[in-house]
Amino acid sequence: MPGPAVTPHDGKLLVLTPGMGAVSTTFMAGVELIRRGGAKPIGSLSQMQTIRLGARSENRTPLIRDFCDIAPLADLEFGGWDVHEADAYDAAVHAGVIDAHELAPAEDFLRTIQPMTAAFDQAYVKRLSGPNVKEGGTKKDLAEALRQDIRDRMAETGASRAVMVWCGSTEVYLRPSACHASIEAFEQGLADDDPAIAPSQLYAYAAIMEGVPYANGAPNLSADVPALEQLAEQKGVPLAGKDFKTGQTLMKTMLAPGFKARMLGVGGWFSTNILGNRDGEILDDADSFKAKEVTKTGVLDAILQPETYPDLYEDLYHKVRINYYPPRGDAKEGWDNIDIFGWLGYKMQIKVDFLCRDSILAAPIVLDLALFLDLASRAGRSGVQEWLSFYFKSPHVEEGHVPEHDLFIQHVRLKNTLRVIMGEEPLTHLSEDDEEHVHVEVE
Ligand SMILES: NC(=O)c1ccc[n+]([C@@H]2O[C@H](COP(=O)([O-])OP(=O)(O)OC[C@H]3O[C@@H](n4cnc5c(N)ncnc54)[C@H](O)[C@@H]3O)[C@@H](O)[C@H]2O)c1
């Protein structure tokens, strides 16, 4: 194995979030509360999980954060854009995810994070409007203004590196079109104000042009088009996406691999949700929900492989619903009714009622993505980082690759990639006796 070729982290890392809503402010507030002591980074692999190196008998299982050269929390700085003028503290209070008395110690810090003016167009998020929006100019001008924002915020915070994680609202469903086919077509589209270019793509473009890794936490089309993939390769920038895997889909990608492993059939899977935060309100719009529906429903087919196991999964009826219900705020409830069948076709039912806190599940994902994308960048990786599929409902993969949805396979791949990045052997998870019979050549 070659030794690690990772440029050591040096200086501050700026985490930029287009969107300063529930997820983004829960992430920022959480990091600050953890840094102050007393709060724990629960749900974050980068902070809490260990990684085994070599054979079990070697007893080498450091924490990931000690093994990988990731930035320490103390080095993180934040910046964000929003169409609303609220600073990170007021936005966190509005989101209502973290209790006010728990948020209080972080107030002074969060107040220093003022939203930069957004590149926004209501045509892409119908149920949203606000005053803090860049006015006039073409999409090219807006992208240039976002690039300037990135440089300004880096200078203000004294950061040496930055990463960007889209935490903005879900935009309407868009298919890739001609202006997404190449870098030249995309740049022409920016100059021509092509309606096929959504605001999230302006942020992605600005990030890539500034050498800033970009991840998309929402289901809409963003960096997952050839033009931006090519640009990322050209500029040596890592990308990841899309749609944070939290809540119901997280449960699905834990349960479905289990059914398949035991060769149990699934006849139907009905999933419904009630939620009352701003995200729920936006997803109440059919065009935004369409983007979400596509990322949520692809998961089961990919895991269960009905074409390989027609007797078990060919007739699976899968339906997903999201209902906006204001009294719930961020405290979502998701019900799954799963109709399964076993030996001789006998039917059984499983009911899952998940009283979930979406942003509590999403915040550690933002943290891990920021730290791992920065690591990937310093390791010289560029383009789509499929090993980060673990964090996404609809993994962004390279053209021609098949996305992996099984959480456990994604987990193995994530940790093996960390081992390889740091110059260690990937693990086969065989016993030492079995490994003697295997001759694997690792590049
Ligand atoms: N919470 C979760 O577990 C979860 C899971 C998967 C995906 N997501 C996605 O993550 C995103 C954020 O979720 P949230 O709960 O924080 O939503 P939210 O509505 O609380 O926050 C989104 C923020 O983005 C802002 N925004 C929208 N367009 C913008 C633009 N062009 N520029 C700058 N700001 C813009 C909005 O004003 C809003 O404040 C959503 O797209 C959501 O679908 C969330």
The ligand as a Gaussian input file, in Angstrom:
#p B3LYP/6-31G(d) Opt

LIG

0 1
 N      -34.165000      17.628000       7.990000
 C      -33.818000      16.520000       7.399000
 O      -33.658000      15.514000       8.002000
 C      -33.594000      16.503000       5.929000
 C      -33.385000      15.286000       5.325000
 C      -33.155000      15.231000       3.969000
 C      -33.124000      16.396000       3.237000
 N      -33.360000      17.581000       3.836000
 C      -33.345000      18.768000       3.004000
 O      -32.451000      19.702000       3.547000
 C      -32.922000      21.001000       3.228000
 C      -32.953000      21.833000       4.496000
 O      -33.933000      21.328000       5.384000
 P      -34.439000      22.232000       6.582000
 O      -35.316000      21.381000       7.406000
 O      -33.302000      22.946000       7.186000
 O      -35.361000      23.279000       5.788000
 P      -35.694000      24.777000       6.204000
 O      -36.874000      25.160000       5.376000
 O      -35.760000      24.948000       7.682000
 O      -34.404000      25.591000       5.721000
 C      -34.117000      25.822000       4.381000
 C      -33.663000      27.265000       4.255000
 O      -33.188000      27.458000       2.933000
 C      -33.490000      28.793000       2.576000
 N      -33.347000      28.878000       1.139000
 C      -34.120000      28.350000       0.165000
 N      -33.615000      28.634000      -1.047000
 C      -32.488000      29.343000      -0.846000
 C      -31.525000      29.919000      -1.711000
 N      -31.619000      29.813000      -3.045000
 N      -30.474000      30.563000      -1.160000
 C      -30.358000      30.669000       0.199000
 N      -31.254000      30.151000       1.059000
 C      -32.305000      29.497000       0.536000
 C      -34.886000      29.007000       3.125000
 O      -35.195000      30.356000       3.276000
 C      -34.799000      28.266000       4.458000
 O      -34.471000      29.131000       5.527000
 C      -34.293000      20.827000       2.563000
 O      -34.124000      20.853000       1.158000
 C      -34.698000      19.454000       2.997000
 O      -35.581000      18.820000       2.084000
 C      -33.583000      17.661000       5.178000

